[in-house]
Amino acid sequence: MYFLDRQRGSDGSFIYRTGKNFNYPLHRDRKGNYIVKSGETLRVSMTSDFFLEEADMWRKEAWDIIHERPDVKFFLLTKRPERVLSSLPHDWNDGWENVMLNVTCENQRRADERIPILLSLPFKHVGLMCAPFIGKVSIRKYLQTGRIEQVLCDGENYDGARECNFDWVKELHDECVESNTTFAFLGIGNNFVKDGKHYRLNSSTQKLMAYKSNMNYKGKEFVYNLKSPLGFPLQKEEMYVPYFPDHCLTCSMKIICNGCSNCGKCKR
């Protein structure tokens, strides 16, 4: 994030509320239909942290938007699980069906620090993000709880990237297979080590190499009991169906991706 901000001449430490797209889940097309379809997944604040203290003043409005779209899945990611409980809306109770909380676990220290807090929180859906994956991580004892729905893994990118070792990826993959938990190896990173050799590849090749490693694993399904904005249970035929053009078929992120909106730009 800081690397990309420097390229744009921005200060990555500056915390701000986004402009016209803050309420993007509520945007409609000319016919009055929501642009974000029922069943889609939106990843929230992915270049920041949803539970930043500096964002406390805007979070209620964000929760209100999430509550208004019970037909859409919202993916939240944080390095601050200790702040989550005090930041939940008053009507949260035991969790909203359309929200998944993930914590980052880049090494064993952070995994043992954050996962127990995650598992103590009142959420219907939880997952782990081992990214940037910069150290061996074992999560077997946490996977055995049966609560963790997916584990995402990616190497580090940009300046001074620390190594991501394929042996660590394989061990994490094997633990997920053992517990029948979805595992997604999203990219090898800028400093990838396999069989003692270092590989430095561009971003698109990183995803292709991750896909070719055959590490992705689709585990047991977890049901999101989504409802329409009017409160009625959604049927399968009412849900968005992802579309994947040919170039998506070898992308490592396909296993967790919303798919393409089929806007036609690729053909042009």
Stockholm file with secondary structure:
# STOCKHOLM 1.0

chainA/1-268         MYFLDRQRGSDGSFIYRTGKNFNYPLHRDRKGNYIVKSGETLRVSMTSDFFLEEADMWRKEAWDIIHERPDVKFFLLTKRPERVLSSLPHDWNDGWENVMLNVTCENQRRADERIPILLSLPFKHVGLMCAPFIGKVSIRKYLQTGRIEQVLCDGENYDGARECNFDWVKELHDECVESNTTFAFLGIGNNFVKDGKHYRLNSSTQKLMAYKSNMNYKGKEFVYNLKSPLGFPLQKEEMYVPYFPDHCLTCSMKIICNGCSNCGKCKR
#=GR chainA/1-268 SS CHHHHHHTTCCTTCCCCCSTTTTGGGCBCTTSCBSSCTTCEEEESTTSCTTCGGGHHHHHHHHHHHHHCTTSEEEEEESCGGGTGGGSCTTCTTCCTTEEEEEECSSHHHHHHHHHHHHHSCCSEEEEEECSCCSCCCCHHHHTTSCEEEEEEECCCSTTCCCEEHHHHHHHHHHHHHTTCEEEEEECCSSEEETTEEECCCHHHHHHHHHHTTCCBCCCCCCCCCBCTTSCBCCGGGSCCCBCCGGGTTCGGGGGCCCBCCCSTTTC
#=GC SS_cons         CHHHHHHTTCCTTCCCCCSTTTTGGGCBCTTSCBSSCTTCEEEESTTSCTTCGGGHHHHHHHHHHHHHCTTSEEEEEESCGGGTGGGSCTTCTTCCTTEEEEEECSSHHHHHHHHHHHHHSCCSEEEEEECSCCSCCCCHHHHTTSCEEEEEEECCCSTTCCCEEHHHHHHHHHHHHHTTCEEEEEECCSSEEETTEEECCCHHHHHHHHHHTTCCBCCCCCCCCCBCTTSCBCCGGGSCCCBCCGGGTTCGGGGGCCCBCCCSTTTC
//
